[in-house]
Amino acid sequence: MHSPVRAAGTLLITDDRDDAALALFPDTLILGVSAMPPAHASAVVCHVALAASDAVDALETALAACRRRPDTPLIFVLRDDDPLSYAVANGLGATRILAADRAGSDWTRRLDLASSTFAAKRSAATPAGGAEAAVDTSTEAEAAAAVLASLFAAVTRRAPVAMADVERGATAVLRGIRDDLLGWIDVVRRYDDSTYQHCLLVAGFCAALSERIGFSGTRQHLLVQAALLHDIGKARVPLALLNKPGALTPAEATVVRRHPTDGYYMLAAQGDIPAVIREVVLHHHELLDGTGYPHGLRGARISEEVRLSTVCDVYAALVERRPYRQPMASRAAFDILVGMGGKLDTMLVAALSEMLEMPRAARLAGAC
């Protein structure tokens, strides 16, 4: 393993006294072995087996002592790629999760960016004197991702989602895309969790496209909330299916295709989720020609919010990075959307294409 350069004060917490990463961190805590270090960490990295309840209890105690500031970056390097590990990490307040399948010999190099820049962006976001700072797209994406983590963690433990969190996440998305939608796309594509990456992309596209076609501020904000929650039902789908690189079997496809109804009924049971949000969660896979699911709706039975979210959902799925493939080029993705013909709202497809291609052309011209 190499010896990376990282921010001073990054603390490693592990439950393995033979962890190879111990030699790379000046500040370390081995659960059940080491004495508690001072509470001055600028970032905390956890490399702990989250399936073991005693290790989780010890970790929670350690974090309470070592992470006094709630905005101190908390990065989990998972040992196991399972829903429980993700849920526990999210429940403990993770600001970033490094998936198990990427936790190889290079994971410390990938932590350099997460640990050294996140704290700096947090402090820069609030300038002295209280004046509003320029929007930092990465900071807003981190804030929205943290909201997603709390929402999916709540659903995993069968608790209600907090609408205050959903509203806060939508505000972060709207701020993040305000001046630099392409920058938002670039930042969000770096996320390791494919579901979070997808929800953040869809939310960003919905925010920008709804503004372009003239949605009111209230209507736009509700749509972005819906976009953040549109795949909440996937919290009940095994990660092995969500991340499967090949084609799903018919039985596996049936499980995945339940996520709109699962998400809808979870939210409907709360009683405080606006109707438009529930509608987008339930119907974002419906298609105008009636070939979508779960109800095979056609034409006028599909609302404008659902049509818009469906276009953004399909485009995002094509251009996002997945563990098993690189993102598709924007032009090729739009060729697929156009080729879907009467399945999608063609006016919305055209509006999304114009909205994305104009700033992309300007960026390329500026680089010449």
C-alpha positions in Angstrom: 0.0 0.0 0.0 1.1 3.5 -0.7 1.5 6.3 1.9 -1.1 9.0 1.0 -1.0 12.6 1.9 -4.1 13.6 4.0 -5.4 16.3 6.2 -3.9 16.6 9.6 -6.1 15.2 12.4 -7.9 12.4 10.3 -8.7 9.7 12.8 -9.1 6.0 11.8 -11.4 3.9 13.9 -11.1 0.1 13.3 -12.0 -3.1 15.1 -9.1 -5.0 13.7 -5.7 -4.7 15.4 -4.1 -6.1 12.3 -5.8 -3.6 9.9 -3.2 -2.7 7.3 -4.5 0.9 7.3 -3.2 1.5 10.8 0.2 2.4 9.5 -1.2 5.1 7.3 -3.0 7.2 9.9 -1.2 9.1 12.6 -4.3 9.1 14.8 -5.9 5.6 15.3 -8.4 4.0 17.6 -8.7 0.2 17.8 -12.1 -0.5 19.4 -11.7 -2.4 22.7 -7.9 -2.0 22.7 -6.8 1.7 22.3 -7.3 4.5 24.8 -9.7 7.2 23.6 -7.8 9.9 21.6 -8.5 13.6 22.1 -11.6 15.0 20.5 -9.9 17.1 17.8 -10.3 15.0 14.7 -10.8 17.0 11.5 -12.3 13.9 9.9 -13.1 10.4 11.1 -12.7 7.2 9.0 -14.5 4.1 10.2 -13.3 0.7 9.0 -15.5 -1.5 11.2 -17.5 -4.7 10.7 -21.0 -3.1 11.0 -22.8 -6.5 11.1 -21.4 -7.1 14.7 -23.6 -5.4 17.3 -20.9 -5.2 19.9 -18.5 -3.5 17.4 -21.3 -1.0 16.5 -22.0 -0.3 20.2 -18.3 0.4 20.8 -18.1 2.5 17.6 -21.1 4.6 18.7 -19.4 5.3 22.1 -16.2 6.2 20.4 -17.9 8.6 17.9 -19.6 10.4 20.8 -16.2 11.1 22.3 -14.2 11.8 19.2 -16.6 13.6 16.9 -17.8 16.6 18.9 -18.8 18.7 15.9 -21.7 17.4 13.8 -20.2 18.8 10.6 -16.9 16.8 11.1 -16.7 14.5 8.0 -17.5 10.9 9.0 -16.5 8.4 6.3 -17.3 4.7 6.4 -15.2 2.1 4.5 -17.6 -0.9 4.5 -16.3 -4.5 5.2 -19.5 -6.0 3.8 -21.7 -4.9 0.9 -25.1 -5.5 2.4 -28.1 -3.4 3.3 -27.5 -3.7 7.1 -24.0 -2.1 6.8 -25.4 0.8 4.7 -28.2 1.3 7.1 -26.0 1.3 10.2 -23.5 3.7 8.6 -26.3 6.0 7.6 -27.8 5.7 11.1 -24.5 6.7 12.7 -24.4 9.9 10.6 -22.1 9.0 7.6 -21.3 11.8 5.3 -19.7 9.4 2.8 -19.8 5.6 2.4 -17.1 3.7 0.5 -18.7 0.5 -0.8 -17.1 -2.8 0.1 -16.4 -3.7 -3.5 -14.2 -0.6 -3.7 -12.5 -1.0 -0.4 -9.3 -2.5 -1.9 -5.7 -1.4 -1.7 -6.6 2.0 -3.1 -9.3 3.1 -0.7 -7.0 5.3 1.3 -6.1 7.3 -1.8 -9.8 7.8 -2.5 -10.3 9.1 1.0 -7.8 12.0 0.5 -10.4 14.0 -1.4 -13.2 13.1 1.0 -11.4 14.0 4.2 -9.4 17.0 3.2 -11.9 19.0 1.1 -15.2 18.3 2.8 -14.3 20.2 6.0 -12.8 23.1 4.1 -16.0 23.5 2.1 -18.2 23.4 5.2 -16.2 26.2 6.8 -16.1 28.3 3.6 -19.9 28.1 3.2 -20.5 30.5 6.0 -18.3 33.6 5.8 -17.6 36.0 8.6 -20.3 38.7 9.1 -23.1 36.4 8.0 -23.1 37.5 4.4 -24.3 34.9 1.9 -21.4 33.1 0.2 -21.2 31.9 -3.4 -22.9 28.5 -3.8 -20.5 25.6 -3.6 -22.0 22.8 -5.7 -20.0 20.1 -3.9 -21.2 21.3 -0.5 -24.8 21.4 -1.6 -24.5 17.9 -3.1 -23.0 16.7 0.2 -25.9 18.2 2.1 -28.5 16.6 -0.3 -26.7 13.2 -0.1 -26.7 13.4 3.7 -30.5 13.9 3.6 -30.9 10.9 1.3 -28.8 8.8 3.7 -31.1 9.7 6.6 -34.2 9.1 4.5 -33.1 5.6 3.3 -31.9 4.7 6.8 -35.3 5.6 8.2 -37.1 3.4 5.7 -34.6 0.6 6.3 -35.4 0.5 10.0 -39.2 1.0 9.2 -39.4 4.5 10.6 -41.2 7.4 8.9 -39.3 9.8 6.7 -39.0 13.4 8.0 -40.6 15.9 5.7 -38.4 18.6 7.2 -35.4 16.6 5.9 -36.9 16.2 2.5 -37.5 19.9 2.2 -34.0 20.7 3.3 -32.6 18.2 0.7 -34.7 19.9 -2.0 -33.4 23.3 -1.0 -29.8 22.0 -1.3 -30.5 20.6 -4.8 -32.0 23.8 -6.0 -29.1 25.8 -4.7 -26.6 23.3 -6.1 -27.9 23.4 -9.7 -28.7 27.2 -9.7 -25.6 28.4 -11.4 -23.9 25.2 -12.6 -26.1 22.2 -13.6 -23.1 20.5 -15.4 -21.0 21.0 -12.3 -23.8 19.3 -10.3 -23.7 16.3 -12.7 -19.9 16.1 -12.4 -20.0 16.1 -8.6 -22.9 13.6 -8.2 -21.3 11.1 -10.6 -18.5 10.6 -8.1 -20.8 9.0 -5.5 -20.2 5.3 -4.8 -23.8 4.4 -3.9 -25.6 4.1 -7.3 -29.0 4.7 -5.7 -27.9 8.0 -4.1 -26.1 9.1 -7.3 -29.3 8.4 -9.3 -31.7 10.2 -7.0 -29.4 13.3 -6.9 -29.1 13.3 -10.7 -32.8 13.0 -11.2 -33.5 15.7 -8.6 -31.1 18.0 -10.3 -32.5 17.5 -13.7 -36.1 17.9 -12.4 -35.1 21.1 -10.7 -33.6 22.6 -13.8 -36.1 21.4 -16.3 -39.2 22.4 -14.2 -37.8 25.9 -13.9 -37.1 26.0 -17.7 -40.7 25.1 -18.6 -42.2 27.6 -16.1 -43.1 25.8 -12.9 -43.9 28.1 -10.0 -41.4 28.0 -7.1 -43.7 26.0 -4.9 -44.5 23.5 -7.6 -40.8 23.2 -8.5 -39.9 22.6 -4.8 -42.5 19.8 -4.5 -41.3 18.1 -7.6 -37.7 18.1 -6.4 -38.8 16.6 -3.1 -40.6 13.9 -5.1 -37.5 13.3 -7.2 -35.4 12.8 -4.1 -37.9 10.2 -2.8 -38.8 8.6 -6.2 -36.8 5.5 -5.6 -37.3 5.3 -1.8 -38.8 1.8 -2.3 -35.4 0.6 -3.4 -34.4 0.6 0.3 -36.3 -2.7 0.4 -34.5 -4.2 -2.6 -31.4 -6.3 -2.0 -28.2 -4.4 -3.1 -27.1 -7.5 -5.0 -30.0 -6.9 -7.4 -29.6 -3.1 -7.6 -25.9 -3.5 -8.5 -26.1 -6.6 -10.6 -24.0 -6.0 -13.8 -25.9 -8.4 -16.0 -29.5 -8.9 -17.0 -32.0 -9.7 -14.2 -33.9 -13.0 -14.2 -37.7 -12.7 -14.4 -37.9 -13.3 -10.7 -35.3 -10.7 -9.9 -37.0 -8.2 -12.2 -40.3 -8.7 -10.3 -38.6 -7.9 -7.0 -37.0 -4.7 -8.4 -40.2 -3.6 -10.2 -42.0 -3.6 -6.8 -40.1 -0.5 -5.7 -42.7 2.1 -6.9 -45.6 0.4 -5.0 -43.4 -0.3 -2.0 -42.3 3.3 -1.8 -45.8 4.6 -2.3 -47.3 2.5 0.5 -44.5 3.3 2.9 -45.1 7.1 2.3 -48.9 6.8 2.2 -48.9 5.1 5.6 -47.4 8.3 7.1 -50.3 10.5 6.3 -48.2 13.7 5.9 -46.7 13.2 2.4 -48.1 15.6 -0.2 -50.1 13.8 -3.0 -47.8 14.9 -5.8 -44.8 13.3 -4.1 -46.7 10.0 -3.6 -47.8 10.2 -7.3 -44.3 10.6 -8.6 -43.0 7.8 -6.4 -45.8 5.4 -7.6 -45.9 6.3 -11.3 -42.4 7.4 -12.4 -42.1 4.2 -14.5 -45.3 4.7 -16.3 -45.1 5.4 -20.1 -47.4 7.4 -22.3 -48.3 4.4 -24.6 -49.4 2.3 -21.6 -46.4 -0.1 -21.6 -45.0 1.2 -18.2 -45.6 -0.1 -14.7 -47.1 -0.6 -12.2 -50.5 0.4 -13.6 -50.0 0.7 -17.3 -51.3 4.3 -17.4 -51.7 6.1 -20.7 -51.6 9.6 -22.0 -53.7 12.2 -20.1 -53.8 9.9 -17.0 -50.1 10.7 -16.4 -49.6 14.1 -14.8 -47.0 16.6 -16.0 -45.0 16.1 -12.8 -44.8 12.4 -13.5 -44.0 12.9 -17.2 -41.2 15.3 -16.3 -39.7 13.0 -13.6 -39.9 10.0 -16.0 -37.9 11.8 -18.7 -35.3 12.8 -16.1 -35.2 9.3 -14.6 -34.6 7.6 -17.9 -31.9 10.1 -19.0 -30.2 10.0 -15.6 -30.1 6.1 -15.7 -28.2 6.4 -19.0 -25.6 9.0 -18.2 -24.8 8.1 -14.6 -21.7 6.0 -13.7 -22.3 2.5 -12.4 -19.8 0.1 -10.8 -20.1 -2.1 -13.9 -20.1 0.5 -16.7 -19.0 4.0 -17.7 -21.6 6.8 -18.2 -23.1 7.1 -21.6 -22.4 10.3 -23.6 -25.2 12.9 -23.4 -25.9 12.9 -27.2 -26.1 9.1 -27.3 -28.5 9.1 -24.3 -30.8 11.6 -26.0 -30.8 9.5 -29.2 -32.2 6.7 -27.0 -34.8 9.0 -25.5 -35.9 10.2 -29.0 -36.0 6.6 -30.2 -38.5 5.8 -27.5 -41.0 7.9 -29.5 -44.5 8.0 -28.0 -43.4 6.5 -24.6 -42.0 9.8 -23.4 -43.2 13.4 -23.6 -41.3 14.5 -26.7 -41.6 18.2 -25.8 -40.0 17.6 -22.4 -37.2 15.5 -24.0 -36.5 18.4 -26.4 -36.5 20.9 -23.6 -34.1 18.8 -21.5 -31.8 18.3 -24.5 -31.6 22.1 -25.2 -31.1 22.9 -21.6 -28.1 20.5 -21.3 -26.5 20.9 -24.7 -26.3 24.7 -24.6 -24.2 25.0 -21.4 -22.1 22.0 -22.5 -21.3 23.7 -25.8 -20.4 26.9 -23.9 -18.1 24.9 -21.6 -16.3 23.2 -24.5 -15.9 26.6 -26.3 -14.4 28.1 -23.2 -11.9 25.3 -23.0 -10.6 25.9 -26.5 
